[in-house]
Amino acid sequence: MINYIIKRLLALIPILIGVAIIVFLIVHLIPGDPAQTMLGERATDAALERLREQMGLNDPLPVQFWRYVKDLLRGDFGRSIMSNNPVSTELAQRFPATLELSFFAMLFAVLVGVPAGIFASIKQNSWFDNMSMMIALIGVSMPIFWLGLMFIWLFAVELGWFPPSSRIGVGLEFVPITNLYVIDSIIQQNFAAFKNVLHHLVLPAVALGTIPMAIIARMTRSSMLEVLKKDYIRTAFAKGLKKKMVIFKHALKNAMVPIITVVGLQFGVLLGGAVMTETIFSWPGLGKYLVDAIYARDFPIVQGGILFFAGVFVIVNLIVDLSYALVDPRIQYE
Amino acid sequence: MKKITLTTFIILALIMSVFVTGVMAQEQGGTLVFGRGGDTVGLDPIQVTDGESFKVTQQIYDTLVDYTPGTTEVEPALATDWEVSEDGLTWTFNLRENVEFHDGNPFTAEDVKWNFDRWRLEDHPYHIGGEFTYYGYMFQGFPGIIQEVNVVDDYTVEFVLSEKQAPFLNNLAMVPFGIASPEAVKEHGEDYFKNPVGTGAYTLEEWRQGDRVILKANENYWKERAYLDEIVFRSIPDNSARYMELQSGSIDMMDGVSPEDVESVESSDELKLSLRPSMNVGYFAMNFNFEPFDDVRVRRAFNHAIDKQAIIDAFYAGLAEPAKNPMPPSIWGYNDNIEPYEYNPERAEELLAEAGYEDGFEFDLWYLPVPRPYIPQGKFIGQAIQSYLSDIGVTANLVTYDWSTYLDKTEHQEAPTYMLGWTGDNGDPDNFLYVLLDKTNSNNAYESDELHEVLVEAQKTMDHERRVELYMEAQEIIHKDAPWVPLVHSTPPIALKTDIQNYIPNPTGTEKLHRVWLEE
């Protein structure tokens, strides 16, 4: 097991090198550059030339690449062209926001999606099954910016139950430490902030979790349906085991592998930053930030950000693979 | 009799009370939450170019001179008065005494010199932390036209220029040239942009990047202390979401109001609208390198073909004025005698026929990929222009690219026709006419020697009256040559709660908020 994990982590290195090269080439070969977006309408030839020279963008591409690789090997991702902040600082500041939101979105998706899928599979073709699969279908096809805006309009503006956006209200005595606000407020034993942070999490987490919830519900249902048709389930029922026991112990456990795969994949996608949700709910996470960086041609941020995501994705996949062994003892890693 | 006296007394008291509330003194205190589309990039004003950064640095720093609220006229700030030598090359500023930076250091002529040296000298030890973009841009490179900055005494500083620059004072009033505490820059080096120290009405309390900037009133401000105790700038990227925040009361004011929300603001009892005086122009340019746009008749035909007022009503919620010149009326030297090309499709068709295009032609029309203050909805306005042109028998194919590519390609004159615009920097006509249309700068291959001579003369003239004449003439030449269809000067709307008092939007795009107060 340990060997397997080490092997997988070592495999990260060639993957990251490949990603680094591809990303570098892509961002440098597309038209437009950071000098251009910094100056905007003010991009006269003379001003551009001056700025490009200062930024080192006039050097030949191989020279720029060599500089990039050299810095990278020293663990230096460079500094953001727009803000001059070190890339690692920028990522470290924004990733926790994305992580926190993704975690709660996933929590919602699993807590609602899995039971709905199980129940639908037991009562196949019942009204509950039809209705929940219908809702799941709508959930999968919902444009998230629309759903988000509707949530804000209904629950924040009209009903006033939840704050419309942002991570925390104005005027609370609160100091971010880890930038995971739920954890920070617990560390500071600041109950008011804790409540406020959770309150702010509800709308974006539900909006972001809706699509994964629908996908998980559908996957759970079909996976359960398959398992429920197996002989050993019939045997279990024939033995006179209680229904609850059969469903949760025999069926669900065997249906778990594909569900975990989907959960893992979806979580990876969410960690990649939910651009739309972050935009609508003014969530200062990585997704929106990275998209802005692409538009601004902030090369170091784009390169560092994508490398980081590649790493996160590989690790999430590893965790998914390892968890198979937990639910299915036949799967072993040597 | 007694009764009457009592009634009179009550009435008088009522009148008095109304009167007293009416003139009730501005109230101290309170927090203002300002919602905007993006976060600040950095808080070292010389290193940034975006409005979201300037909105905040404007509060933290002061400049030598400043714009009078609501205008582009220059008034004293850190400098109390100034004079310029006969040849226009030496400027001497007398500085305000008893001014302190937020870190407690006194403000003197040495600090002015230190800041300018840091900006202009590439070998200065603290010429770090960015590209000093606006310095290079306004003063033509490094060291640029500012040759020397000399300390005459503690409160007198002298600038020696290598060539005359008529808009010099206006340039010094720009937000990027806010004076920073040298000690703080030395202490924080590359990270100074997160630890700003100026002399302004507010100090930085906290900056949660990507989310909000919190400012606190500076108790030792050299002018009156700010009314508001605290200002919170929150970034709320989506226009609709931001407007819903305002409706739900979690923010007090916002910019970037969508045209479709304007009516709802106006009809609300709790909200009001404030219009920023226009210092911009949105235009549709025709590239002389592409046939048939080298023919002035075709360009004039296009000018006659587009109904600007209809575009303004449809896409600006009426909050803009049709443009007839390349610069807005808020700027001195605006030529109001110019007779605009009126909307007249028949006249347009005649002109096309004269030019030999009675059967029309086909070309690419580039529309803006991003909302800008001067053109908030590029695609829709592009479609409107397309349809106006089809009315006179011309076929426009809509084309666009992402913003960076769009700028790159238009700069290299690859677009046959394109929409673009400009927001002024310093309130000087040179900043519109020379920057956009001089033959050394134009992006549409408009190369008029006649115009060039006039604009260059205006740059070297220190006499204000003469400059006005020259710019008047320049606008006539441009009108005659019709290199663009000037579309609009927009007045970007700002929505605020009705209890916010004394907010005066400045044409330059940002303003100090220390005189804003909350009515309770």
Interface residues (C-beta under 8 A of the other chain):
Chain A: I30 P31 G32 D33 Q36 T37 M38 L39 G40 E41 R42 A43 T44 D45 A46 A47 L48 R50 L51 Q54 M55 R79 M82 S83 N84 N85 E90 Q93 R94 A97 F145 G148 L149 I152 W153 A156 V157 G160 P163 P164 S165 S166 R167 G169 V170 G171 P176 T279 I280 F281 S282 P284 G285 K288 Y289 D292 Y295 A296 R297
Chain B: T31 V33 G38 D39 V41 G42 Q47 T49 G129 G130 E131 T133 G136 Y137 G141 F142 E190 F193 K194 R208 Q209 G210 D211 R212 V232 R234 S235 I236 P237 D238 S240 A241 R242 M244 E245 Q247 S248 S250 Y401 D402 W403 S404 T405 L407 D408 K409 E411 L420 G421 W422 T423 D425 V435 N441
